[in-house]
Amino acid sequence: MEARMTWSELARSERYRGRWVALDRCRYEKHGAQPADGELVDSDYDLAALCERVKKADKGGCAILFCEEEAEPSRPPPSQRPR
């Protein structure tokens, strides 16, 4: 995969909505922990599956981020929602 994309492109993309994405070689915003852009390594709806593939690909330094499903900014990612 490894195409360089900005975080805003990923976050707005229908293709990645509701998915976890792995970014490598990130460039971060000056004041914050959010990547400005990075190389898209992989994506998945299942965080564990994505992490396993990233690990197998020896890409352990990737940033893993969630692309929100719909415009619900107060809703936590699936891994943090109460069951």
N, CA, C and O atoms as a MOPAC input file, in Angstrom:
PM7 MOZYME 1SCF
protein

 N      0.83800 1    -1.18200 1     0.00000 1
 C      0.00000 1     0.00000 1     0.00000 1
 C      0.88500 1     1.24700 1     0.00000 1
 O      0.95700 1     1.90400 1    -1.03900 1
 N      1.51900 1     1.59700 1     1.01600 1
 C      2.49200 1     2.66300 1     1.22000 1
 C      2.41500 1     3.88200 1     0.28700 1
 O      3.39500 1     4.23400 1    -0.36800 1
 N      1.26300 1     4.50500 1     0.23900 1
 C      1.09000 1     5.76400 1    -0.47400 1
 C      1.09600 1     6.88200 1     0.56500 1
 O      0.46300 1     6.75000 1     1.61200 1
 N      1.79300 1     7.96600 1     0.29500 1
 C      1.84200 1     9.07600 1     1.24700 1
 C      0.52700 1     9.85800 1     1.16400 1
 O      0.09500 1    10.26800 1     0.08700 1
 N     -0.09200 1    10.05100 1     2.32900 1
 C     -1.36900 1    10.76900 1     2.39300 1
 C     -1.35900 1    11.67900 1     3.60600 1
 O     -0.68900 1    11.40400 1     4.60100 1
 N     -2.10600 1    12.76200 1     3.51000 1
 C     -2.27100 1    13.61300 1     4.67900 1
 C     -3.35400 1    13.00200 1     5.56100 1
 O     -4.21700 1    12.26200 1     5.08600 1
 N     -3.29400 1    13.32700 1     6.86500 1
 C     -4.30800 1    12.81100 1     7.78000 1
 C     -5.68700 1    13.32800 1     7.38800 1
 O     -6.66700 1    12.59000 1     7.48900 1
 N     -5.78400 1    14.56600 1     6.94800 1
 C     -7.09400 1    15.10700 1     6.57600 1
 C     -7.66800 1    14.36500 1     5.36400 1
 O     -8.88200 1    14.17400 1     5.29000 1
 N     -6.82900 1    13.94300 1     4.41700 1
 C     -7.30600 1    13.13800 1     3.28300 1
 C     -7.86200 1    11.80200 1     3.77200 1
 O     -8.93400 1    11.36800 1     3.34900 1
 N     -7.12100 1    11.16500 1     4.66200 1
 C     -7.56100 1     9.87600 1     5.20100 1
 C     -8.85300 1    10.01600 1     5.99400 1
 O     -9.78600 1     9.23300 1     5.82000 1
 N     -8.90100 1    11.00500 1     6.85400 1
 C    -10.05500 1    11.19100 1     7.73400 1
 C    -11.33000 1    11.49100 1     6.94700 1
 O    -12.42000 1    11.12000 1     7.38400 1
 N    -11.21500 1    12.15400 1     5.80100 1
 C    -12.38500 1    12.49000 1     4.97500 1
 C    -12.73600 1    11.40600 1     3.96700 1
 O    -13.81300 1    11.45200 1     3.37400 1
 N    -11.87000 1    10.44800 1     3.76100 1
 C    -12.04800 1     9.43800 1     2.72400 1
 C    -13.13600 1     8.42400 1     3.07500 1
 O    -13.13500 1     7.84800 1     4.16300 1
 N    -14.05700 1     8.21700 1     2.14800 1
 C    -15.09100 1     7.19000 1     2.32100 1
 C    -14.45700 1     5.80900 1     2.42900 1
 O    -14.96200 1     4.94800 1     3.15100 1
 N    -13.36500 1     5.59500 1     1.72400 1
 C    -12.70700 1     4.29000 1     1.69500 1
 C    -12.22500 1     3.85300 1     3.08600 1
 O    -12.25200 1     2.66400 1     3.40400 1
 N    -11.79000 1     4.80200 1     3.90600 1
 C    -11.21800 1     4.46300 1     5.20900 1
 C    -12.14300 1     4.75900 1     6.37800 1
 O    -11.78300 1     4.49100 1     7.52400 1
 N    -13.31400 1     5.30000 1     6.12100 1
 C    -14.25600 1     5.63300 1     7.20100 1
 C    -14.60900 1     4.38200 1     7.99400 1
 O    -15.00400 1     3.36400 1     7.42700 1
 N    -14.46000 1     4.47100 1     9.32000 1
 C    -14.77500 1     3.35600 1    10.20600 1
 C    -13.65600 1     2.33400 1    10.31100 1
 O    -13.83200 1     1.28300 1    10.92700 1
 N    -12.50800 1     2.63000 1     9.71700 1
 C    -11.36700 1     1.70800 1     9.72800 1
 C    -10.22800 1     2.25500 1    10.57300 1
 O    -10.11600 1     3.46000 1    10.79800 1
 N     -9.38900 1     1.34200 1    11.03200 1
 C     -8.11900 1     1.68600 1    11.64800 1
 C     -7.09400 1     1.75200 1    10.53100 1
 O     -7.10600 1     0.90500 1     9.63700 1
 N     -6.21500 1     2.73000 1    10.56200 1
 C     -5.17100 1     2.85300 1     9.54600 1
 C     -3.80000 1     2.87500 1    10.21200 1
 O     -3.63000 1     3.41900 1    11.30400 1
 N     -2.83000 1     2.27500 1     9.53500 1
 C     -1.44300 1     2.26700 1    10.00800 1
 C     -0.63900 1     3.19300 1     9.11500 1
 O     -0.59400 1     3.00900 1     7.89900 1
 N     -0.00200 1     4.19200 1     9.72000 1
 C      0.82400 1     5.14900 1     8.99200 1
 C      2.27500 1     5.01100 1     9.42800 1
 O      2.56500 1     4.92600 1    10.62100 1
 N      3.17200 1     4.98900 1     8.47600 1
 C      4.60600 1     4.91200 1     8.74700 1
 C      5.25400 1     6.21400 1     8.27200 1
 O      4.70000 1     6.93300 1     7.44200 1
 N      6.43100 1     6.49800 1     8.81300 1
 C      7.20500 1     7.68800 1     8.44000 1
 C      6.35000 1     8.96000 1     8.52000 1
 O      6.31900 1     9.78100 1     7.60400 1
 N      5.66900 1     9.07700 1     9.64300 1
 C      4.77500 1    10.21200 1     9.86000 1
 C      5.54600 1    11.51200 1    10.05600 1
 O      6.65800 1    11.53500 1    10.58400 1
 N      4.92200 1    12.57200 1     9.61700 1
 C      5.37300 1    13.93100 1     9.91200 1
 C      4.26400 1    14.50000 1    10.78500 1
 O      3.09500 1    14.50300 1    10.40000 1
 N      4.65000 1    14.98900 1    11.98200 1
 C      3.65800 1    15.43300 1    12.96400 1
 C      3.47500 1    16.94600 1    12.93700 1
 O      4.36900 1    17.70000 1    12.55300 1
 N      2.28900 1    17.35600 1    13.35800 1
 C      1.98000 1    18.77900 1    13.51400 1
 C      2.94800 1    19.36400 1    14.54700 1
 O      3.42400 1    18.64400 1    15.42400 1
 N      3.23700 1    20.65000 1    14.44800 1
 C      4.15500 1    21.28200 1    15.39700 1
 C      3.65800 1    21.17100 1    16.82900 1
 O      4.43100 1    20.85900 1    17.73500 1
 N      2.38700 1    21.42100 1    17.03400 1
 C      1.82400 1    21.43400 1    18.39200 1
 C      0.71700 1    20.39400 1    18.49500 1
 O     -0.46700 1    20.71800 1    18.40200 1
 N      1.11300 1    19.14900 1    18.68800 1
 C      0.11600 1    18.10200 1    18.85900 1
 C      0.66300 1    16.73200 1    18.52200 1
 O      1.76000 1    16.58700 1    17.98300 1
 N     -0.12200 1    15.74800 1    18.85100 1
 C      0.29700 1    14.36600 1    18.62300 1
 C     -0.29700 1    13.78700 1    17.34500 1
 O      0.00600 1    12.65100 1    16.98000 1
 N     -1.13300 1    14.55400 1    16.66800 1
 C     -1.77600 1    14.08000 1    15.43900 1
 C     -0.81100 1    14.17900 1    14.25700 1
 O     -0.22900 1    15.23800 1    14.02200 1
 N     -0.63500 1    13.08100 1    13.50800 1
 C      0.22500 1    13.16900 1    12.32400 1
 C     -0.36500 1    14.11400 1    11.28200 1
 O     -1.57900 1    14.14900 1    11.08000 1
 N      0.49100 1    14.86800 1    10.63100 1
 C      0.05900 1    15.71800 1     9.52100 1
 C     -0.06400 1    14.86600 1     8.26900 1
 O     -0.98500 1    15.05200 1     7.47400 1
 N      0.86900 1    13.92500 1     8.09200 1
 C      0.82100 1    12.98900 1     6.97000 1
 C      1.72100 1    11.80200 1     7.26100 1
 O      2.47100 1    11.79100 1     8.23700 1
 N      1.63100 1    10.80600 1     6.39700 1
 C      2.45200 1     9.61300 1     6.55200 1
 C      2.21200 1     8.65600 1     5.40700 1
 O      1.34400 1     8.88200 1     4.56400 1
 N      2.98300 1     7.59000 1     5.38200 1
 C      2.82000 1     6.55100 1     4.36400 1
 C      1.79700 1     5.54600 1     4.85800 1
 O      1.98700 1     4.91200 1     5.89600 1
 N      0.71600 1     5.40500 1     4.11300 1
 C     -0.33100 1     4.46600 1     4.47400 1
 C      0.18000 1     3.05000 1     4.24600 1
 O      0.46100 1     2.65500 1     3.11500 1
 N      0.29700 1     2.29700 1     5.32300 1
 C      0.81900 1     0.93400 1     5.25900 1
 C     -0.31200 1    -0.06900 1     5.05800 1
 O     -0.20300 1    -0.96900 1     4.22500 1
 N     -1.40600 1     0.08400 1     5.82200 1
 C     -2.49800 1    -0.88500 1     5.78300 1
 C     -3.69500 1    -0.29000 1     6.50300 1
 O     -3.57500 1     0.72900 1     7.18300 1
 N     -4.85400 1    -0.92800 1     6.35400 1
 C     -6.05500 1    -0.51300 1     7.08100 1
 C     -6.95400 1    -1.71500 1     7.29100 1
 O     -6.87000 1    -2.70300 1     6.56100 1
 N     -7.82600 1    -1.62300 1     8.31000 1
 C     -8.74000 1    -2.72800 1     8.61000 1
 C     -9.81400 1    -2.23300 1     9.56300 1
 O     -9.60400 1    -1.27300 1    10.30500 1
 N    -10.96400 1    -2.89200 1     9.53900 1
 C    -12.00900 1    -2.61200 1    10.52100 1
 C    -11.64500 1    -3.22400 1    11.86900 1
 O    -12.10000 1    -2.75700 1    12.91300 1
 N    -10.83100 1    -4.26000 1    11.84100 1
 C    -10.43200 1    -4.99500 1    13.03600 1
 C     -9.03500 1    -4.55300 1    13.47500 1
 O     -8.05300 1    -4.81100 1    12.77800 1
 N     -8.94800 1    -3.89700 1    14.61300 1
 C     -7.68000 1    -3.37000 1    15.11100 1
 C     -6.65700 1    -4.48000 1    15.33500 1
 O     -5.49000 1    -4.32900 1    14.97500 1
 N     -7.08700 1    -5.59400 1    15.92700 1
 C     -6.15900 1    -6.69300 1    16.20200 1
 C     -5.58600 1    -7.28200 1    14.92000 1
 O     -4.39400 1    -7.58100 1    14.85400 1
 N     -6.42000 1    -7.45000 1    13.90500 1
 C     -5.95600 1    -7.99200 1    12.62200 1
 C     -4.94800 1    -7.04500 1    11.97400 1
 O     -3.92800 1    -7.47700 1    11.43700 1
 N     -5.24700 1    -5.74900 1    12.03300 1
 C     -4.32600 1    -4.75500 1    11.46700 1
 C     -2.98400 1    -4.79900 1    12.19000 1
 O     -1.93400 1    -4.82500 1    11.54800 1
 N     -3.01400 1    -4.80800 1    13.50900 1
 C     -1.76800 1    -4.83700 1    14.29100 1
 C     -0.94800 1    -6.09000 1    13.98700 1
 O      0.27800 1    -6.02500 1    13.90400 1
 N     -1.61100 1    -7.20800 1    13.82400 1
 C     -0.90200 1    -8.45600 1    13.50200 1
 C     -0.20000 1    -8.35300 1    12.14800 1
 O      0.95700 1    -8.75400 1    12.02600 1
 N     -0.87500 1    -7.82900 1    11.14000 1
 C     -0.25400 1    -7.67800 1     9.81400 1
 C      0.89300 1    -6.68000 1     9.85000 1
 O      1.92700 1    -6.89900 1     9.21900 1
 N      0.71800 1    -5.58400 1    10.58300 1
 C      1.76900 1    -4.57600 1    10.70300 1
 C      3.00000 1    -5.19400 1    11.36900 1
 O      4.13100 1    -4.95300 1    10.94600 1
 N      2.77200 1    -5.98200 1    12.40000 1
 C      3.86000 1    -6.64900 1    13.10600 1
 C      4.58700 1    -7.62600 1    12.17500 1
 O      5.81700 1    -7.64100 1    12.13000 1
 N      3.83700 1    -8.43400 1    11.44200 1
 C      4.43300 1    -9.40200 1    10.51100 1
 C      5.22400 1    -8.71500 1     9.40200 1
 O      6.20200 1    -9.26800 1     8.90100 1
 N      4.80200 1    -7.50900 1     9.01800 1
 C      5.48300 1    -6.75600 1     7.97400 1
 C      6.68400 1    -5.99200 1     8.52800 1
 O      7.34200 1    -5.24700 1     7.80200 1
 N      6.96800 1    -6.18200 1     9.83100 1
 C      8.08300 1    -5.51000 1    10.49800 1
 C      7.96600 1    -3.98500 1    10.40600 1
 O      8.94600 1    -3.28000 1    10.16100 1
 N      6.74800 1    -3.50600 1    10.60900 1
 C      6.46400 1    -2.06600 1    10.58300 1
 C      6.04000 1    -1.60900 1    11.97700 1
 O      5.07200 1    -0.86100 1    12.12100 1
 N      6.76000 1    -2.05400 1    12.99500 1
 C      6.39400 1    -1.80100 1    14.38100 1
 C      6.34800 1    -0.34700 1    14.80100 1
 O      5.78400 1    -0.03900 1    15.85100 1
 N      6.91600 1     0.55300 1    14.02900 1
 C      6.93200 1     1.96400 1    14.39900 1
 C      5.77800 1     2.76600 1    13.83700 1
 O      5.81000 1     3.99600 1    13.86200 1
 N      4.76300 1     2.09400 1    13.33300 1
 C      3.63700 1     2.79500 1    12.71500 1
 C      2.74000 1     3.47100 1    13.75200 1
 O      2.62000 1     3.01600 1    14.88900 1
 N      2.12600 1     4.55200 1    13.33300 1
 C      1.05900 1     5.18200 1    14.10800 1
 C     -0.23900 1     4.50500 1    13.67200 1
 O     -0.48700 1     4.35400 1    12.47600 1
 N     -1.06000 1     4.10100 1    14.62600 1
 C     -2.34700 1     3.47300 1    14.32400 1
 C     -3.43000 1     4.46400 1    14.72800 1
 O     -3.51400 1     4.87700 1    15.88500 1
 N     -4.25300 1     4.83500 1    13.76000 1
 C     -5.28900 1     5.85300 1    13.98700 1
 C     -6.63500 1     5.35300 1    13.48800 1
 O     -6.70300 1     4.51900 1    12.58500 1
 N     -7.70200 1     5.86800 1    14.08200 1
 C     -9.05600 1     5.48700 1    13.69200 1
 C     -9.68900 1     6.59500 1    12.87900 1
 O     -9.68100 1     7.75700 1    13.28800 1
 N    -10.23800 1     6.23900 1    11.72400 1
 C    -10.97700 1     7.19800 1    10.89300 1
 C    -12.44400 1     7.11600 1    11.31500 1
 O    -13.10100 1     6.09500 1    11.11100 1
 N    -12.93900 1     8.17900 1    11.89400 1
 C    -14.30500 1     8.21300 1    12.41700 1
 C    -15.31800 1     7.74000 1    11.38700 1
 O    -15.16300 1     7.96200 1    10.18700 1
 N    -16.36000 1     7.08300 1    11.88600 1
 C    -17.40800 1     6.57700 1    11.01100 1
 C    -18.24200 1     7.73100 1    10.47100 1
 O    -18.07400 1     8.10500 1     9.31000 1
 N    -19.10300 1     8.28700 1    11.24300 1
 C    -19.89300 1     9.44200 1    10.85300 1
 C    -19.46700 1    10.61400 1    11.72400 1
 O    -18.62100 1    10.45900 1    12.60500 1
 N    -20.02600 1    11.74500 1    11.49300 1
 C    -19.65000 1    12.93500 1    12.25000 1
 C    -20.20600 1    12.86200 1    13.66800 1
 O    -21.21200 1    13.49900 1    13.98000 1
 N    -19.54700 1    12.08500 1    14.52300 1
 C    -19.89200 1    11.97800 1    15.93900 1
 C    -18.61600 1    12.17500 1    16.73500 1
 O    -18.07300 1    11.20400 1    17.26100 1
 N    -18.11400 1    13.41400 1    16.84200 1
 C    -16.82100 1    13.63600 1    17.47300 1
 C    -16.71700 1    13.18200 1    18.92100 1
 O    -15.61100 1    12.91800 1    19.39100 1
 N    -17.82400 1    13.08300 1    19.64300 1
 C    -17.73900 1    12.69100 1    21.04400 1
 C    -17.76200 1    11.17300 1    21.21800 1
 O    -17.56500 1    10.68400 1    22.33000 1
 N    -17.99400 1    10.43100 1    20.16100 1
 C    -18.07500 1     8.97300 1    20.23100 1
 C    -16.68000 1     8.36300 1    20.17700 1
 O    -15.93800 1     8.62300 1    19.22900 1
 N    -16.29900 1     7.54600 1    21.18600 1
 C    -14.96100 1     6.95000 1    21.19300 1
 C    -14.82300 1     5.85900 1    20.14200 1
 O    -15.82900 1     5.31000 1    19.69100 1
 N    -13.58300 1     5.52900 1    19.73800 1
 C    -13.36500 1     4.44000 1    18.78300 1
 C    -13.91300 1     3.12200 1    19.33300 1
 O    -14.09300 1     2.99000 1    20.54300 1
 N    -14.18300 1     2.14300 1    18.45600 1
 C    -14.78500 1     0.88300 1    18.88500 1
 C    -14.04400 1     0.18900 1    20.02700 1
 O    -14.68400 1    -0.42600 1    20.87900 1
 N    -12.73400 1     0.26800 1    20.06700 1
 C    -11.98400 1    -0.42600 1    21.11000 1
 C    -12.19400 1     0.19100 1    22.48900 1
 O    -11.86000 1    -0.43000 1    23.49800 1
 N    -12.74000 1     1.39800 1    22.55000 1
 C    -12.92000 1     2.07700 1    23.83300 1
 C    -14.39100 1     2.20300 1    24.22000 1
 O    -14.70600 1     2.78300 1    25.25900 1
 N    -15.28800 1     1.67300 1    23.40800 1
 C    -16.71100 1     1.75800 1    23.72400 1
 C    -17.07900 1     0.71200 1    24.77100 1
 O    -16.55300 1    -0.40000 1    24.73500 1
 N    -17.96700 1     1.04200 1    25.69900 1
 C    -18.41300 1     0.06600 1    26.69100 1
 C    -19.14400 1    -1.07100 1    26.00200 1
 O    -19.80100 1    -0.86800 1    24.98100 1
 N    -19.03200 1    -2.25500 1    26.55700 1
 C    -19.70000 1    -3.43400 1    25.96300 1
 C    -20.99100 1    -3.71000 1    26.66600 1
 O    -21.69600 1    -4.65700 1    26.31300 1

